[in-house]
Amino acid sequence: MMVILTYPGLHALGYHRLSHWLHLQHHPLFAAIVARWSTKRTGITIAPGAQIGRRVFIDHGVGVVIGETAVIEDDVTILHGVTLGARGQTNGLRHPHVEPHSFIGAHAQLLGAITIGRHSKIGANAVVIKNVPIYTTAVGNPARLIQHASFEKKTHTNDDI
């Protein structure tokens, strides 16, 4: 019950569902009003056109900004201060696409029409401007990629068995 009443990430996603529905129904003014109300109430900015999947969790939330053409698939965790922003393009897809089961650390900046592969992790304060492959961690500014040990191809010989 406490989560439902007090978590701004959950409230922002609820407002976004309404705002996105209004956006899809071609009511841009009402969609923008709901989005603005949500930002004022929760400290989380989600553009009405952003596509957000199921079980997305915005933890602590304040300062999160999700742009108009961003796509966040299912089971993604986003911490406070994260930006999914554009890099100067004016039309088409301008914002990141985050695939399922990804984790985005506090104050990370994901900029441009990039893809964050499934099961990837973005470290705190990372600035990501290039695609991140599946099962990879991106850290630093600019972000450098570190492959997960669990995904590295392992070859077995008869001695291993």
Secondary structure, DSSP 8 states (H G I E B T S, - for coil): -HHHHH-HHHHHHHHHHHHHHHHHTT-HHHHHHHHHHHHHHHS-EE-TT-EE-TT-EESS-TT-EE-TT-EE-SS-EE-TT-EEE--S--SS--S-EE-TT-EE-TT-EEESS-EE-TT-EE-TT-EE-S-B-TTEEEETTTTEEEE-GGGS-----GGG-
